[in-house]
Amino acid sequence: MLTVYTQPNCPYCEQAKEWLTRNSIDYKVINVIEDNNALNFIKEKGHKSVPQIYLGNDLFVEGGFTGLSRQDPIVLREQLELNELRGLA
């Protein structure tokens, strides 16, 4: 399952969640304002903005919502299924 790192009042975060929901891709949300460990995690990974979309500890989609919106949802679901079969998700 994907993890979407977000913060309140972030229109790109809302758009990313809407895109994932509309395309039937499971995800969980972590608010980096409420979770200091999550904030430290994305900072350590070199990010300065949200949303950030991860699979485990690995960046799954570069470019936040903009990068996500350029993805083919069918290909994205296939990549997730392959990672699940490999035990990476």
Steps between C-alpha positions, in 0.01 A plus 500: 500500500621848420566760765416861419679749721283812526424809703181696565383763252709354219308502171753271331462249782124501454536458124740207548257325736209562263702363205592183691143448620353561153742244355433237769851503642523428872699742712540622853554860600756629746475863604856628546380784722356252750775236464846635572664169402336522159615859458855398587476206258405712199760763591767231524397382155565854373141615451392854571134469401201272513337288381764231483388156386688201635487124491665389821820699534534568129368792302240351268397805298731794445359850481210479744159554346643626171702181458207287610260663255735405214485132591290243322282361781495152346880487488520638854265228631704235316820630662336485842375146440847390390653653813240320714587169336867566573411582860610862466166664567 
